[in-house]
Amino acid sequence: MNSPVNCLACHATCISCAGASTTCVTCDPTNHHRSLNSTTNSCACVAGFYETSLNSPTVCLSCSSTCASCLSSATNCLTCNAIQNRNINTTSNSCTCINGFYETSLNNPSTCLVCNSKCLTCSSSSTTCTSCDSAAHRLLDSATNNCKCMNGFYEDTVNGTGCQPCTQVGCLSCSI
């Protein structure tokens, strides 16, 4: 006489399984934001989502809009969305604006907007410079948060070519 076969339920993250409840064969990418990891035969959260064990069973929650992928919380970024002009800050595991861009929360979600061409880096607005490109002969004027030409150079506003060396002829201004 054959003994009865007991069917066990698959792990909550699997749609179907084989051999063991945690050996997933298929996952539900639509409702649970999971895809099959063929190495571990488990259903892992897709990019842009992280797994949380706060709920039972575990669920995949959305990462912060600045993260391309995250781990254990929405703001613990592993990678950043390059299209948003962001880099990973390895100290805080957050995605910050790359040099030449500043963060604005005027849009939802927050975005990185381009700094004024005179600024190397800026904050709060495109013209609030926090550093200047010394290779372009610019220094930060801390009183105005503007990048002005170094001594011996002048701003060529006629041709729009930036800081030009002062000469005996045609020097508009040689001081900050």
C-alpha positions in Angstrom: 0.0 0.0 0.0 1.3 3.4 -0.9 1.6 6.0 1.8 -0.2 9.3 1.2 1.8 12.2 -0.2 1.6 15.4 1.7 1.7 18.6 -0.3 3.3 21.5 1.5 2.8 25.1 0.6 5.5 27.0 -1.2 7.3 29.8 0.6 5.2 33.0 0.5 7.6 34.6 -2.0 7.2 31.8 -4.5 4.3 31.2 -6.9 5.5 27.6 -7.5 8.2 25.5 -6.0 9.8 22.1 -6.4 11.3 19.7 -3.8 11.2 22.1 -0.9 9.0 25.0 0.0 11.9 27.5 -0.4 13.1 26.2 -3.8 11.2 28.5 -6.0 10.4 27.8 -9.7 8.4 30.9 -10.4 7.8 34.3 -8.8 5.2 36.9 -9.1 6.9 40.0 -10.6 3.7 42.0 -10.8 2.2 41.9 -7.4 5.2 41.1 -5.3 8.0 42.9 -7.3 10.1 39.7 -7.3 12.2 37.9 -9.9 13.7 34.4 -9.8 17.4 34.2 -8.8 18.4 31.1 -10.6 21.5 30.6 -8.5 19.7 30.4 -5.2 16.3 29.4 -6.6 14.7 32.2 -4.5 12.4 35.1 -5.4 14.4 38.3 -4.8 13.1 41.8 -4.9 13.6 43.4 -8.4 15.8 46.6 -8.8 14.2 49.6 -7.2 12.8 47.5 -4.3 14.1 46.2 -1.0 13.0 43.3 1.2 11.6 44.0 4.6 10.8 41.6 7.3 8.6 44.1 9.2 5.6 42.3 7.7 5.0 38.6 7.7 5.5 37.3 5.1 8.3 39.5 3.9 7.5 42.1 1.2 9.3 44.2 -1.3 9.0 47.9 -0.7 10.0 50.7 -3.1 13.4 52.4 -2.8 13.6 56.1 -2.6 13.3 57.8 -5.9 17.0 58.8 -5.8 18.1 55.1 -5.5 18.3 52.7 -8.4 18.7 49.9 -5.9 18.7 49.8 -2.1 19.0 47.4 0.8 17.1 47.1 4.1 15.5 50.6 3.8 14.2 52.9 1.2 17.1 55.4 1.7 20.0 52.9 2.1 21.1 53.2 -1.5 23.4 50.6 -3.2 23.3 52.3 -6.6 22.0 55.6 -7.9 20.0 56.5 -11.0 22.6 58.0 -13.3 20.0 59.7 -15.4 19.2 61.8 -12.4 22.8 63.1 -12.2 23.5 61.4 -8.9 26.5 59.5 -7.4 26.5 57.2 -4.4 27.8 58.8 -1.2 29.5 55.8 0.4 29.6 57.5 3.9 25.8 57.9 4.1 24.7 55.3 1.4 22.7 58.1 -0.2 22.5 59.4 -3.7 23.7 63.0 -3.9 24.0 65.3 -6.9 27.2 65.1 -8.9 29.5 68.1 -9.1 27.9 70.8 -11.3 24.4 70.1 -10.0 22.4 71.0 -6.9 19.4 69.4 -5.2 16.0 71.0 -5.4 12.9 69.9 -3.7 10.7 72.1 -5.8 9.8 69.1 -7.8 8.4 65.9 -6.3 10.6 63.8 -6.2 13.6 66.1 -5.7 15.8 66.5 -8.7 19.4 67.6 -9.4 19.5 70.8 -11.5 22.6 72.2 -13.3 24.7 74.9 -11.6 25.6 78.1 -13.4 28.6 77.6 -15.7 30.8 79.8 -13.4 30.3 77.4 -10.4 32.1 74.1 -10.0 29.6 73.2 -7.3 26.6 75.0 -6.0 23.7 74.7 -3.5 20.1 75.8 -3.1 20.2 77.6 -6.5 22.2 77.5 -9.7 24.0 80.8 -8.8 24.9 80.1 -5.2 28.4 78.8 -5.8 30.1 76.7 -3.1 33.3 76.1 -5.1 34.9 77.4 -8.3 37.1 75.9 -11.0 40.6 77.3 -10.4 41.7 75.8 -13.7 39.3 78.3 -15.3 40.9 81.1 -13.3 38.0 81.5 -10.9 37.9 82.1 -7.1 34.9 82.0 -4.7 33.8 85.4 -3.4 32.4 84.2 0.0 30.5 87.5 0.5 28.4 86.9 -2.7 28.8 83.2 -3.2 29.9 83.9 -6.8 32.8 82.7 -8.8 34.8 85.7 -10.0 38.0 85.9 -12.1 41.3 85.7 -10.2 43.6 88.7 -10.1 45.2 89.2 -13.4 42.1 88.0 -15.3 38.9 89.7 -16.4 35.5 88.4 -17.4 35.1 88.5 -21.2 31.4 89.3 -21.4 31.7 90.4 -25.0 32.8 87.0 -26.4 31.5 84.9 -23.5 34.8 83.1 -23.2 35.1 83.3 -19.4 38.2 84.6 -17.5 40.9 86.0 -19.9 44.4 87.2 -18.9 44.7 90.9 -18.5 46.9 92.6 -21.1 48.0 96.2 -21.5 45.3 96.6 -24.1 41.6 96.0 -23.4 41.7 94.9 -19.8 38.2 95.5 -18.4 38.9 94.6 -14.7 41.7 92.7 -13.1 40.5 92.4 -9.5 37.9 90.4 -7.7 
